Amino acid sequence: MQSKKPLPAVSAHDQRHAHADARVHDHDHAHDHAHTHEHVREPVHASGQAFERAPDHSHARTHAHTHGHDCSASHDHAHQHNHAPEPVRDHSHSHDHSAAHDHAHSACCTGSATIAMPTSRRANRSKSPNTPLPPGTTRTSYQIEQMDCPTEEALLRKVLLPMPGVHGLDVDLLERRLHIAHTLPDTQPLIQAIRGTGMVPVPFGDTATVEDKPPATGLAARIGPHARMAVAGVLAAGAEGLALYSGQDTSLPVVALALSAIALGGRQTLFKGWIALRHLTLNIHLLMALAVIGAALIGRWPEAAMVIWLFGLAELIEARSLDRARDAIRALTALAPDTAQVEQANGDWVAVPAAQVKTGDRVRARAGERIALDGTVETGHSAVDQSPITGESLPVDKSPGDTVFAGTVNTHGTLDYRVTALASDSTLARIARAVQEGQAQRAPTQRFVDVFSRYYTPAVIAAAVLFALLAPPLAGMAWREALYQALVLLVVACPCALVISTPVTVVSGLAAAARMGVLVKGGLYLEQGRKLRRLAFDKTGTLTHGRPALRDIVPLNGQTPDAMLRLAASLNALSTHPLAHAIVQAYADRNNQDSVEIAADGLPQTAKVSRAPAANDGVSNVDSPNGYGAKPHATNTATDSTAPLPVDNFIAVPGQGVRGRIDGQDYALGNARLIGSLLDEPTRARMKVIEQAGQTAIVLADDNKPLAIFAVADTVRPDAIRAIADLRALGIEVSMLSGDSPTVAAAVARELGVSDARGGLLPQDKLDAIAGWTAQGKVGMVGDGVNDAPALARADIGFAMGAAGSAAALETADVALLGDELEKLPRFIELSRRTSRILVQNITFALGTKALVFGLALAGHGSLWLAVFADTGASLLVVLNGLRLRGVRKSATPS
């Protein structure tokens, strides 16, 4: 008889490491795995939304994975891990920050929400204004309701950045927040400088919010902006109508009506124009003010009134449209309730503000309520609608031990859960924060627009001046008409429609992706998604479930599958090995059980196991402290007719299988080494066929002969085949990279219909494969966000699966799939392509309208009405066009 070693209740592999690429181990071979993982990650630079004036980022990635696989005679796994605090993506950052600060802003409008962006694609994952500052630097934040356009941002930068002691600005246009990094002892100079631009700063922080701003006073506050613009429109229309009727643009009644309309509907525009002139800043307000004043000076009073009214009306509508873009992000955080029912020390349940609930508190969610915070269920059973977080279309069953997320809906039943994260650090809050920070990153299209607008505005203004001076002598145009056409060119000179089109479209796309359970870390990746030519998938845990399951039963020598499965489940009921669990779970599923019943002493209720005859004879026994006691898959109730059979003399042979006696008959269940000489040639041939299919063959035998072969293998995700088909329909090539054996990888690839499958790969091999493909086009890598870090970092876009429960994946992935639905990948690519189409439409329309009006002005046929439409009207239209992305449905499929 072979010597037998005690098999611990939980193997070293199970205790120390759940490897995302864990393979189903063939029982014909035993494995000693020596894994050494070294994850090194330098701290993420704090300049996410850059505070330094001139960041010079040099990034070098280092990531070392060494996997040594030595197949020997046991299933013992030894893993050594050296993990830094963030063991996901390895970046070595070298930063050189000088005092110089270079801004590339348009003279009129800018669309940037950051001072500078790093050169590395992976840099600055943490971009929250809460990131640490250099020693001695203070961050002061203000809510500025008047700051809702790149025009205001450019003005604030020009005013604040030259101030002594100011080291950087961070502007969040969507939230109208300004963060200033400075070393000033008093913030009054900052407040006065901001007020000098006509804007009102309200301190923003833990105690100061938007509601703290002083109430508006005066006539404007009493009648409101809508009523004021309505009255101004009537006055402007009256001036236009009276001028047409009388034929006099400069009569006293016409001038009076026009002046009233300008004072009521254009006062803010003229005031902002004066502020811009005082600070020597060219923006749309200054150009519009010059156009209106110039039109009045040449006697075009009705047109001056109508133009400034149209401009004010378009700005009002545009502001409301931008509010819709802001609401797309605010709606994410609004999903979580403000209060939570928290258990007190005396057992009472009291409503407490969610922001005050601490980790470890016990919270109750009743049927129909939204869950207030992230936590782990302790009591209760229910189904939770997780669509706001993961995008899943159906509610997910929850029971003790399961995770719940803030903002999800408890559909029925009551759940009591233990809080695992503060409200400010919940999955929902991290998602909303990531979307906010992502919208501040410049997409490639936005960078193009910024560069273009830097030269566009000065060039058009120069053309306007030259036209006013040269058209009369060279073309014989009247001086008054030449000046009027020059004013038209001045209005056309501002590229507001061009600048604003990109951020609105991008943030709408980011919000739409978040609603479908896809977190995109910035416009760069939203735009790059459409350029992907290949997606490489990790196998285990990505295309497959990452856990073994019983695939087939081959009865031998006249046995029946059901009887053999019951015998095998009885023998394996006390084993902790994943393959044993697969057989036990298959038996439970076949008999409509959740699992196998366990008695109070940790043994199967109907499968009591006798103590081994000797205490230290190498046999593991279930009554010992290290025996095979309570099992996760053995917790439910089974009837006597379906429960596992009583097992005597149960022993586990490490690396081979288990033995036991049932009804006086000895049985062995394991690999070929355990069964030994009982395996005849026909049985070996059948085992070989199973193994060639990428499955593990486990044999059940009695004292005389083999009784059955069980085929166990990892199972393919049901949605993987559909997702791969959809990706192919979109023209994306699909590859599979796996650390599993080539045989297993090929079998899974055949089931999925993937032609390019590579097995037996170490992390460096996956990295090399990605690097080779990048020369042929954009490549994405889909993995678990942890073990495939080198390949994920090297790919143009790294996709992390199931990131809702992983703070690390949320922080490091370029695109995080918050659930495990692979079908979100083709939806993301389709959203990326639609976003690109809308961006092209917006840019084409904005440039086309300006080119048309520019040409008409040079030909002497332009008008201020057309110029206003080409600027503010076009801005409004591109905003509305960009907002169409908010209507993308969760269930949208590729087309």
Summary of the structure (lengths in Angstrom):
residues: 895
radius of gyration: 34.5
end to end distance: 64.6
largest distance: 118.9
contacts: 3222
relative contact order: 0.11
helix: 43%
strand: 19%
